[in-house]
Amino acid sequence: MTVELLHDMKPEIAPDEAARQRFVSGLRSFVLNDLAADMRHAYESRVLPAFRKETGRDPVDGIEVHRALRGDPAFKAYSATRVHAQRMVWNSVAPVALRDRDKRRRAAEAVAAQPGSLSLDSALEMPSNVTAIDVHLMPGSYVGREQAEDTGAIYDQGLAVFSMGLMGRNLDDIGLSMSAYIKARYPDFAPACILDLGCTIGHNTLPWKQRYPDAEVHAIDVAAPGLAYGSARAKMQGQAVHFHQMSAETLGFPDASFDLVFSSMFLHEMPRKTIARVFEEARRVLKPGGLMLHMELPPNTQMGAFEGFYLDWDCYYNAEPFYKAFRDEEPSELCTRAGFAPDDYIQFVVPSVGAYGEQAVADMVASEGSRAVDSQTTGRLAEGVCWFGFGSWAR
Ligand SMILES: C[S@@+](CC[C@H](N)C(=O)[O-])C[C@H]1O[C@@H](n2cnc3c(N)ncnc32)[C@H](O)[C@@H]1O
């Protein structure tokens, strides 16, 4: 299932285009549920026994699972279909976004005077992790090529197809779930100033403004098209957010200016040396008692070899070259290396608010504090999704 977006820049979709998008969403669901289950069955019933017979042991990590599995027909069916489905996501929305450009411009102009702001920096040097590849096979990556102006719309509409309804109509389930957890777990924490790093179109920024309406909320990204679209998208939903074209490696904010520095699905798209600089910057701009918080893919160290392989698949076949190196890191060590104290580290797994409701988050906090990383659900965009969060308090 795909979703109809909530805001006024949602596209006018002809019936044949809607049918195409529903088909692509359905194909992704088939790959991520049925073909994934077939691949797992193939692994357990023939690949693993053959590996054990040859080596006398089990695979130690995802690399060995990948090597053993990649000649198997179930792996090939899963991988080939998933790559095609990914390309079809973008192909199913790009013509719609292009055709709708004028309507979108008018909708953005109509809310231009609403609270919130957009500041762009055309002199900003773009990092090669964004420009050198078509990240997750999205043509033109976050900066776009011939359809640069439509990149924000393509991302928004593409995510609606890609996420199969699991992110909600505003594609904000991560932000809603993470902020629900923080509010329930730390009721006395009332951030007055919030920063979202690598916000793209701000879809997971808006829930922080909704959760903490009195807070001043800022969101940064290096890519201008998404920011321009995201700023209009926020205004038409009555959310005053300040969008800035800025690198998370060199934040243009003074020391100790934020209570919460958040990111979502951001770190796995950058080299490790960039992550180190991003964490140091986050620590610099946090006030004492502030929180750095990242929603991310769960680390390989906390999952089995097959599950590690399953998530790292994107590194090899979905133009996500930094994915595995990030997932091989121990999140607590990323924090301490940037100068956060080991005792101030936090991590948790939160049930999706969209799938389970806000009460499930409150119940989890009240009962056990957090779920453990679950190989079947954590960070996997499949039924029963749960989100992994980690970070550190600042002193
Ligand atoms: C996967 S998207 C993040 C998506 C979004 N935060 C979410 O919740 O779904 C990664 C974003 O990071 C941005 N980005 C990459 N490197 C960056 C950097 N050094 N500083 C700021 N943004 C960066 C990209 O332009 C892109 O918009």
The ligand as an SDF file (V2000), in Angstrom:
LIG
                    3D

 27 29  0  0  0  0  0  0  0  0999 V2000
   18.8080    9.4660    4.4680 C   0  0  0  0  0  0  0  0  0  0  0  0
   18.7210   11.1780    4.4010 S   0  0  0  0  0  0  0  0  0  0  0  0
   18.0780   11.5560    5.9890 C   0  0  0  0  0  0  0  0  0  0  0  0
   16.6350   11.3830    6.0620 C   0  0  0  0  0  0  0  0  0  0  0  0
   15.8700   12.0140    7.1570 C   0  0  0  0  0  0  0  0  0  0  0  0
   16.6430   12.5740    8.2440 N   0  0  0  0  0  0  0  0  0  0  0  0
   14.8690   10.9980    7.6760 C   0  0  0  0  0  0  0  0  0  0  0  0
   14.5460   11.0870    8.8520 O   0  0  0  0  0  0  0  0  0  0  0  0
   14.3990   10.1580    6.9140 O   0  0  0  0  0  0  0  0  0  0  0  0
   20.3600   11.7890    4.5690 C   0  0  0  0  0  0  0  0  0  0  0  0
   20.4510   13.2990    4.4160 C   0  0  0  0  0  0  0  0  0  0  0  0
   21.7080   13.7270    4.9050 O   0  0  0  0  0  0  0  0  0  0  0  0
   22.1540   14.8140    4.1130 C   0  0  0  0  0  0  0  0  0  0  0  0
   23.5900   14.9460    4.3370 N   0  0  0  0  0  0  0  0  0  0  0  0
   24.5920   14.1480    3.9400 C   0  0  0  0  0  0  0  0  0  0  0  0
   25.7770   14.5830    4.4020 N   0  0  0  0  0  0  0  0  0  0  0  0
   25.5110   15.6890    5.1390 C   0  0  0  0  0  0  0  0  0  0  0  0
   26.3080   16.5910    5.9110 C   0  0  0  0  0  0  0  0  0  0  0  0
   27.6180   16.4580    6.0040 N   0  0  0  0  0  0  0  0  0  0  0  0
   25.6900   17.5850    6.5670 N   0  0  0  0  0  0  0  0  0  0  0  0
   24.3440   17.7510    6.4840 C   0  0  0  0  0  0  0  0  0  0  0  0
   23.5420   16.9460    5.7550 N   0  0  0  0  0  0  0  0  0  0  0  0
   24.1140   15.9320    5.0980 C   0  0  0  0  0  0  0  0  0  0  0  0
   21.7200   14.4310    2.7130 C   0  0  0  0  0  0  0  0  0  0  0  0
   21.6600   15.5520    1.8630 O   0  0  0  0  0  0  0  0  0  0  0  0
   20.3560   13.7980    2.9920 C   0  0  0  0  0  0  0  0  0  0  0  0
   19.3400   14.7370    2.8920 O   0  0  0  0  0  0  0  0  0  0  0  0
  1  2  1  0
  2  3  1  0
  2 10  1  0
  3  4  1  0
  4  5  1  0
  5  6  1  0
  5  7  1  0
  7  8  2  0
  7  9  1  0
 10 11  1  0
 11 12  1  0
 11 26  1  0
 12 13  1  0
 13 14  1  0
 13 24  1  0
 14 15  1  0
 14 23  1  0
 15 16  2  0
 16 17  1  0
 17 18  1  0
 17 23  2  0
 18 19  1  0
 18 20  2  0
 20 21  1  0
 21 22  2  0
 22 23  1  0
 24 25  1  0
 24 26  1  0
 26 27  1  0
M  CHG  2   2   1   9  -1
M  END
$$$$
